[in-house]
């Protein structure tokens, strides 16, 4: 039986459930087939999955004082260009 296509919007709506392994096998298959043809959605999934792994990692570390302020200042500077 052929796998029914799924669009990017539906993939994005299910990224969190996919990462949490809370999708049906059929939906997982549809999404994985979509990833084969859509590098953007695959990148969104990979990025979200990496964030979940990093945030859940107990080896996190504190950034030096002032890093956040410097980062926001740099982002504001770049956005004004």
C-alpha positions in Angstrom: 0.0 0.0 0.0 1.5 3.4 -1.0 2.3 5.9 1.7 0.0 9.0 1.7 1.8 12.2 1.2 2.0 14.7 4.0 2.6 18.5 3.6 5.2 20.6 5.4 2.6 22.3 7.7 1.4 18.9 9.0 5.0 17.8 9.5 5.7 20.9 11.6 2.6 20.5 13.6 3.8 17.0 14.6 7.5 17.6 15.2 7.2 17.7 19.0 5.1 14.5 19.0 7.5 12.8 16.7 10.5 13.7 18.9 8.5 12.4 22.0 7.7 9.2 20.0 4.0 9.9 20.4 2.9 9.5 16.8 1.3 6.4 15.2 3.5 4.2 13.1 1.6 5.3 10.0 2.2 9.0 10.7 5.8 8.3 11.5 6.2 6.6 8.1 4.5 9.5 6.3 6.8 12.0 8.0 9.9 10.0 7.3 8.9 9.7 3.6 8.4 13.5 3.6 11.9 14.0 5.0 13.4 12.1 2.1 12.1 14.7 -0.3 12.1 17.9 1.9 15.5 18.9 3.3 13.9 21.9 5.0 11.6 19.9 7.2 14.3 17.4 7.9 16.5 20.3 9.1 13.7 21.7 11.3 13.3 18.2 12.9 17.0 17.8 13.4 17.3 21.2 14.9 14.4 20.7 17.3 15.7 17.3 18.2 19.1 18.8 19.0 17.6 21.5 21.2 15.6 18.9 23.2 18.8 16.9 23.7 20.9 19.9 24.8 18.2 21.2 27.1 17.7 17.8 28.6 21.4 17.2 29.1 22.4 17.4 32.7 25.9 18.5 31.7 24.7 22.0 30.9 26.9 24.9 32.0 26.6 28.5 33.0 27.7 31.2 30.6 30.1 33.9 31.7 28.5 37.1 33.0 27.5 39.5 30.3 27.3 37.0 27.4 23.5 37.4 27.1 23.7 41.2 26.9 26.4 41.1 24.3 24.6 38.5 22.3 21.4 40.6 22.3 23.3 43.7 21.4 25.0 41.9 18.5 21.6 40.6 17.2 20.1 44.0 17.4 23.0 45.5 15.5 22.7 42.8 12.8 18.9 43.3 12.5 19.4 47.1 11.9 21.5 46.4 8.8 
